[in-house]
Amino acid sequence: MEDTARNYPLEDIDRETLFHPNTSIVDHLKKGPHIIAGAQGVRLRDRQGRDLIDCGAGLWCVNIGYGRSEMAETAKRAIENLAYYHIFAGTSNEPVIRLAERVLGLFHKSGANHLSKVFFGTGGSDANDTNFKLVRYYNNLRGKPEKKKIISRTGAYHGLTYAAGSLTGIQVYHKAFDLPVPGVLHTSCPHYFRFANPGESEEAFTDRMIAEIEGIIAREGAETVAAFIAEPIMGTAGVLMPPKGYFEKLQKVLDKHDILFIADEVITGFGRTGHWFATGGMKLKPDIVTLAKGITSAYFPVSASVISDKIWKVLLEASPEFGPVMHGFTYSGHPVGAALGLTNIDIMEREGLVEQAAEVGAYLKTLLSERIGSHPYVGEVRGMGQMIAVEFVADKAARRFFDPKAGVHRIVGAKALEHGVLSRPLPFIEVTSFSPPLCMSRAEAEEAVERYGKALDAATPELAKLAGG
Ligand SMILES: Cc1ncc(COP(=O)(O)O)c(C=O)c1O
């Protein structure tokens, strides 16, 4: 850095030099940046010295919490031993072999014995791009080149690269990027609380959602539909729980039409729901599982596509004829990331963080329900494990929702920040989410809810104005 540059505030240098992801440029130039200086456990410290309880775990990812010296020691040892080597063309390294075995072992323990191989990447988006390509590859190898379309859901979030961004079902991510690409279809968002017809039971709602999917398959022709992708619990859409019987019925439809099921467990994986994976916890039978975030608790960018034996067999049989699978990245199977993944799992197992997520998550949800559940503009407090949401409504009795342009959840989120708690306003509907590190204690949950409750009280007059009538 030049000496003159040192004299400028860090905020100015940021505005002059950084192109931030998912950020409004004009707003940032007026109000940004908010600089985070450090973190420990569930707490962040910003440059103003404020103590913030991170009820986002970053972006749903720092599952073991911040500042773990054991992770720092692992990184140091791994870098000193083998800072990098690729795993192309059959090369390998011990940490990546052990991590693949360990991840599969966790799946097998939870009953998903059909999952058989792990392909590593660096982020959830590239893993879903890998899946997008794998589905095509699989059907080309088995002589079904017309079977290529993928069904996703409105409100889904699967990342923002070209294919993953197309699978994502939230319009703001498509606007002006010419997405989605052809061959990606979106079926309705299965969020009962918001999208049920008046008087419709949850079972009837599920049946309507499934009938719509069957309708899409019939319209397109099953011979053209390759896969269905779903987050077991939709995260970015607003922590949307599947309606009763949804996945059981969906699985039957997919099996009947020879359509692969991709479970995107980028958020739900590695303990967040109070189970190691939603696949086991919710008894799903995916052909491919996407993992990222919690696999290293975000201490290193690692993702994975875990594939079933059924897919592997097709790849294996075609191998002599098709030659090497020409897909992979420089950092696929990075030895340092893999070593951190192993230590991350050690910590989770030793400290019982999956069980803690179930227990403290249930407590956090109860505390939130008690403190704000009867608030006039809180429609629903829901979730599973440490994946919780507060959804806002303008009129509870009439089930009237706020004008999306009002951004009420952003108003509450901003107030929450002022009160020292980070709870994320999400981009699809009026929801703020709670997904703290899984090491959150009961006392920390109490403190977070106390702060959030005060923030909501402070935001209430503004919400009342926006609720209209
Ligand atoms: C379910 C899901 N899939 C994929 C992604 C994309 O992951 P990344 O941001 O690491 O590319 C995310 C990110 O939040 C996610 O929530």
Ligand as a Chemical Component Dictionary entry (heavy atoms), coordinates in Angstrom:
data_LIG
# 
_chem_comp.id                   LIG 
_chem_comp.type                 NON-POLYMER 
_chem_comp.pdbx_formal_charge   0 
_chem_comp.three_letter_code    LIG 
# 
loop_
_chem_comp_atom.comp_id 
_chem_comp_atom.atom_id 
_chem_comp_atom.alt_atom_id 
_chem_comp_atom.type_symbol 
_chem_comp_atom.charge 
_chem_comp_atom.model_Cartn_x 
_chem_comp_atom.model_Cartn_y 
_chem_comp_atom.model_Cartn_z 
_chem_comp_atom.pdbx_ordinal 
LIG C1 C1 C 0 -28.856 -24.258 -0.481 1  
LIG C2 C2 C 0 -27.677 -23.530 -1.084 2  
LIG N1 N1 N 0 -27.096 -24.023 -2.188 3  
LIG C3 C3 C 0 -26.051 -23.417 -2.754 4  
LIG C4 C4 C 0 -25.536 -22.257 -2.227 5  
LIG C5 C5 C 0 -24.388 -21.580 -2.904 6  
LIG O1 O1 O 0 -23.231 -21.702 -2.172 7  
LIG P1 P1 P 0 -21.983 -20.729 -2.445 8  
LIG O2 O2 O 0 -22.414 -19.365 -2.023 9  
LIG O3 O3 O 0 -20.913 -21.344 -1.597 10 
LIG O4 O4 O 0 -21.655 -20.813 -3.880 11 
LIG C6 C6 C 0 -26.091 -21.717 -1.068 12 
LIG C7 C7 C 0 -25.563 -20.488 -0.474 13 
LIG O5 O5 O 0 -26.130 -19.893 0.411  14 
LIG C8 C8 C 0 -27.217 -22.355 -0.489 15 
LIG O6 O6 O 0 -27.833 -21.845 0.574  16 
# 
loop_
_chem_comp_bond.comp_id 
_chem_comp_bond.atom_id_1 
_chem_comp_bond.atom_id_2 
_chem_comp_bond.value_order 
_chem_comp_bond.pdbx_ordinal 
LIG C1 C2 SING 1  
LIG C2 N1 SING 2  
LIG C2 C8 DOUB 3  
LIG N1 C3 DOUB 4  
LIG C3 C4 SING 5  
LIG C4 C5 SING 6  
LIG C4 C6 DOUB 7  
LIG C5 O1 SING 8  
LIG O1 P1 SING 9  
LIG P1 O2 DOUB 10 
LIG P1 O3 SING 11 
LIG P1 O4 SING 12 
LIG C6 C7 SING 13 
LIG C6 C8 SING 14 
LIG C7 O5 DOUB 15 
LIG C8 O6 SING 16 
# 
